[in-house]
Amino acid sequence: ADGFDFSFHSDHDADSPYVTIRLSPPTVLKHLMLTNRKERQFHSRAKGLTVWVSNDGESFDKVWAADELKGKWEIDFPSGTKAQYIRIGLDGKGTFHLHQAVVFGE
Protein backbone atom coordinates (compact mmCIF):
# COMPACT_ATOMS: atom_id res chain seq x y z
CA ALA A 1 0.00 0.00 0.00
CA ASP A 2 1.15 3.51 -0.75
CA GLY A 3 -0.17 4.97 2.51
CA PHE A 4 -2.78 7.22 0.91
CA ASP A 5 -6.42 7.06 2.05
CA PHE A 6 -7.88 8.12 -1.32
CA SER A 7 -8.08 6.58 -4.80
CA PHE A 8 -7.99 9.86 -6.73
CA HIS A 9 -7.39 13.51 -5.90
CA SER A 10 -8.23 16.61 -7.93
CA ASP A 11 -6.17 19.76 -8.05
CA HIS A 12 -6.69 21.97 -4.99
CA ASP A 13 -9.63 24.40 -5.26
CA ALA A 14 -10.58 23.21 -8.75
CA ASP A 15 -13.76 24.44 -10.43
CA SER A 16 -16.38 21.65 -10.24
CA PRO A 17 -13.91 18.73 -10.07
CA TYR A 18 -15.27 15.27 -10.94
CA VAL A 19 -14.47 11.72 -11.99
CA THR A 20 -16.51 9.94 -14.67
CA ILE A 21 -17.16 6.19 -14.78
CA ARG A 22 -17.97 4.80 -18.23
CA LEU A 23 -20.00 1.61 -18.34
CA SER A 24 -20.25 -0.62 -21.38
CA PRO A 25 -23.03 -0.94 -22.43
CA PRO A 26 -25.62 1.47 -20.93
CA THR A 27 -26.94 -0.18 -17.76
CA VAL A 28 -29.95 0.08 -15.45
CA LEU A 29 -28.41 1.58 -12.30
CA LYS A 30 -29.65 0.56 -8.85
CA HIS A 31 -27.23 1.65 -6.11
CA LEU A 32 -24.00 3.55 -5.61
CA MET A 33 -21.78 3.32 -2.54
CA LEU A 34 -19.25 6.10 -2.02
CA THR A 35 -16.55 6.03 0.64
CA ASN A 36 -14.98 9.29 1.72
CA ARG A 37 -11.35 9.53 2.77
CA LYS A 38 -10.64 7.56 5.93
CA GLU A 39 -9.24 10.62 7.73
CA ARG A 40 -12.20 12.52 9.22
CA GLN A 41 -10.29 15.79 9.03
CA PHE A 42 -10.74 15.68 5.23
CA HIS A 43 -14.47 14.76 5.18
CA SER A 44 -15.45 18.41 4.77
CA ARG A 45 -13.83 18.42 1.32
CA ALA A 46 -16.82 16.38 0.09
CA LYS A 47 -19.04 19.46 0.47
CA GLY A 48 -21.20 19.70 -2.65
CA LEU A 49 -20.83 15.98 -3.45
CA THR A 50 -23.14 15.28 -6.40
CA VAL A 51 -23.88 12.43 -8.83
CA TRP A 52 -24.94 12.90 -12.45
CA VAL A 53 -25.71 10.35 -15.19
CA SER A 54 -25.53 10.47 -18.99
CA ASN A 55 -26.08 8.26 -22.00
CA ASP A 56 -23.81 10.19 -24.38
CA GLY A 57 -21.03 11.48 -22.10
CA GLU A 58 -21.92 15.06 -23.07
CA SER A 59 -25.24 15.92 -21.42
CA PHE A 60 -25.45 14.96 -17.73
CA ASP A 61 -28.52 14.90 -15.45
CA LYS A 62 -28.19 15.39 -11.69
CA VAL A 63 -29.64 12.39 -9.81
CA TRP A 64 -28.32 12.87 -6.24
CA ALA A 65 -26.61 15.35 -3.93
CA ALA A 66 -25.26 14.75 -0.42
CA ASP A 67 -27.23 16.43 2.34
CA GLU A 68 -24.53 15.84 4.95
CA LEU A 69 -20.82 15.16 5.23
CA LYS A 70 -19.90 11.69 6.42
CA GLY A 71 -17.60 8.73 5.85
CA LYS A 72 -19.87 6.71 3.57
CA TRP A 73 -22.96 7.26 1.43
CA GLU A 74 -25.34 4.58 0.14
CA ILE A 75 -27.31 6.01 -2.78
CA ASP A 76 -30.38 4.59 -4.51
CA PHE A 77 -30.65 5.75 -8.11
CA PRO A 78 -34.12 6.98 -9.15
CA SER A 79 -36.20 4.01 -10.39
CA GLY A 80 -35.59 3.28 -14.07
CA THR A 81 -32.26 5.15 -14.28
CA LYS A 82 -30.32 3.80 -17.28
CA ALA A 83 -26.99 5.32 -18.24
CA GLN A 84 -23.56 4.62 -19.68
CA TYR A 85 -21.76 7.36 -17.74
CA ILE A 86 -21.80 8.15 -14.02
CA ARG A 87 -20.17 11.42 -13.00
CA ILE A 88 -19.29 11.92 -9.33
CA GLY A 89 -17.99 15.29 -8.27
CA LEU A 90 -18.38 18.55 -6.46
CA ASP A 91 -21.07 21.00 -7.53
CA GLY A 92 -18.84 24.04 -7.13
CA LYS A 93 -15.23 24.85 -6.34
CA GLY A 94 -13.26 22.50 -4.13
CA THR A 95 -10.69 19.76 -3.71
CA PHE A 96 -12.24 16.42 -4.63
CA HIS A 97 -11.11 12.99 -3.51
CA LEU A 98 -12.79 9.76 -2.46
CA HIS A 99 -11.53 6.41 -1.25
CA GLN A 100 -13.97 4.19 -3.16
CA ALA A 101 -16.99 4.12 -5.47
CA VAL A 102 -18.98 0.90 -6.03
CA VAL A 103 -21.83 0.76 -8.58
CA PHE A 104 -24.62 -1.83 -8.60
CA GLY A 105 -26.90 -2.35 -11.59
CA GLU A 106 -28.81 -4.94 -13.56
N, C-alpha and C positions, 0 to 999 in steps of 0.2 A: 504494500500500500504506500501511496505517496504522502500520506499524512493530511491531505486536504479533506474537508467535510462537505465538498460540493462537487458536482459532476461537470458543471460549466459555470462561467463567470463572465458577465458583460464588462465593457469598459465602465469606469466609475462615472456616475451621473450622466448616463447616456439618455438620449431622447427615445422614450418608448422601446426599451430593449426587449427582445423576445427570442425564443427558440421555436422552430417549426418542425413538427414530426410529419413525415410523408408516409402514408399508408399505401399499399398496393394490393388490391384495387380499392376503390371507395368502399367503406365499411359502415355498417350500422353500429354506432357507438353507444355503449351502455354506461360505463363508469370510468373515472380517471382518479388515480391516487397520486397526490403530489406530496413529496417530503421536503420540507425546508432544510436549511443547513442545520447540522446537529447543535452547533453553538448558539444558545438562546440569544446571545448578545447581537447576533446578526439577523434575528427573525424580523426585525422592523424593516429590513430592506425588501421584504415581500409586500410592502404597502402598495396597493394598486394592482395586486395579482389578478390577472384576468385570463380567460380562455376564449378563443375564437375558433371557428371551424370554416372550412372552405372546400369546394369541389374542384376549383380550378387553380388554386394557389395564388390568385390575384385578389379576389373579392372575399373578405372574411366577415363572418357574422359572429357577434359576441353572444356566448351561450352561458357564461358564468363569471362572477366576480367575487372575490373573497370579502366577507363582511367582518372578518377579524384576523389578526395575526396569530399564528400558532405554528406548531412543529409539523403538523400533517393535516391535509385536507382530503376528504373522500367526496367526490363530486359525482352526481348522477346527471348524465346528459339529458336534455329534454327528450321525451318520448319521440321516436322516429328520426332522431338525428343521424344522418348519413353523410359522411365526408371522407375525403382523401387526405386532407391536411388538418392538423391540429396545431394551433399557435398558442403558446403559453408565454405570457410576458407581463410587463408592467404597463398599465394605462397611464402614462405620464413619465416624467423624468425620474431616473433612479439607477441603482446598481443592482442588476438582476443575477441571481444564482439560486439554484436548487440542488438538492442532493439526488432526488430520484423522481421520475415520472413513470407511471405504469398505466397503460390503457387496456380496457376490456371492451370487447365488442362481440358481434355475432360472426 
